[in-house]
Amino acid sequence: MGAGKDSRWTEFEKGFSNQLAFRDSNLGDSLVMSHLIACRMATYRDCQDEAWTHLPTVGIGHLETWMPAAGDVDTLRGRLDASGLTLVMLDAKCDITADDHAEVLAPQLDRCAAVSCPIFCLPIKAGEMDRAEVYARLRRLGDEADRRDLTVVLETPPDLLPTGRVALETIPAVDHPRVRVNFDPANICYYNDRLDPIAELRTMIEFVHAVHLKDSVGRAGEWNFPPLGQGVVDFPALFADRKSTRLNSSHTDISRMPSSA
C-alpha cells in the first residue's frame, strides 16, 4: 500500500518492522535459515487482507491461521496458491471434556490435512475432569492425527501445561509422539508469578514442537504483550537453546504481534 494508507496499517507496519529489526539484530542469518519462522494471521488484526501480499515482501513465507470453516477450505487453498505462502499451523477449537469432543475434532483434523498443514494447534483445559481421562482423550487424538500425518501441539493452558514441571507430567502421561507442546513464553508469564520462561522451556524442551514468539511485561494476569525485545522474555537465550540438538529440525516459530492473544 502506498500513499493514503490508513492509520491501522501504519500502526501495524511500525510494530512489524520492530519485530523484523529484532530478528535481524539478534538471531543472525544462520538461525533464521535453520528454523522455520511463520507469522500468525491474527497479528494483522483488521488488516488481514493485506497480510497475503505484505508477508512475502518482508521475507516471511509461512503462516499460522484459524481453522477454516468446512465451506472455506477451497478459498483458503486458493489464497495460499496465489500468495505463495505455506501454511504450517492451524488453530483448532474444541472442549476436550465435552462428550462430543471426538466428533468436533475429526472434521477439523480432516480440514487441516486437506490444506496440507502439518501442525494442529489446540488450546485445551482439563477443568475438573479426571486427568487420566483427559490423557486418554489426547492419546486418541494423537492416533487420529497420526492417520492424517499431523502433529498436535497443545497451547500452554493454566492447568495442563502452565510450567515445565507440569508439562513433564502431562506429555509423558499422554504418551503419544504426535502430541507435543506449543511453547508460549508470554503465557508462562501470564499464568504464573515470577517464573522465568526460558527456564521453563529448558525443562520441557524435549516435548516442544513449536514456539509462539510473544513477549510479556512479566506480570501474572496482565494482558500486555509488547513488541519482541521490549518485555521480559530473553529471546537471545531462547534462540540459543533452540539451536541445540535437543530440538528437532521440524520445529516451527510463530511470530505474534503486540497485544495478540
Sequence and secondary structure as in RCSB ss.txt:
>XXXX:A:sequence
MGAGKDSRWTEFEKGFSNQLAFRDSNLGDSLVMSHLIACRMATYRDCQDEAWTHLPTVGIGHLETWMPAAGDVDT
LRGRLDASGLTLVMLDAKCDITADDHAEVLAPQLDRCAAVSCPIFCLPIKAGEMDRAEVYARLRRLGDEADRRDL
TVVLETPPDLLPTGRVALETIPAVDHPRVRVNFDPANICYYNDRLDPIAELRTMIEFVHAVHLKDSVGRAGEWNF
PPLGQGVVDFPALFADRKSTRLNSSHTDISRMPSSA
>XXXX:A:secstr
  TT  HHHHHHHHHHHHHHHHHHHHT HHHHHHSEEEEEGGGGGGGHHHHHHHHHHTT  EEEEE   GGGHHH
HHHHHHHHT EEEEEE    TTSTTHHHHHHHHHHHHHHTT  EEEE    TTS HHHHHHHHHHHHHHHHHTT 
EEEE   TTTSSSHHHHHHHHHHH  TTEEEEE HHHHHHHSSS  HHHHHHHHGGGEEEEEE    S TT    
 STTSSS  HHHHHHHHTSTTS TT EEEE  TT  
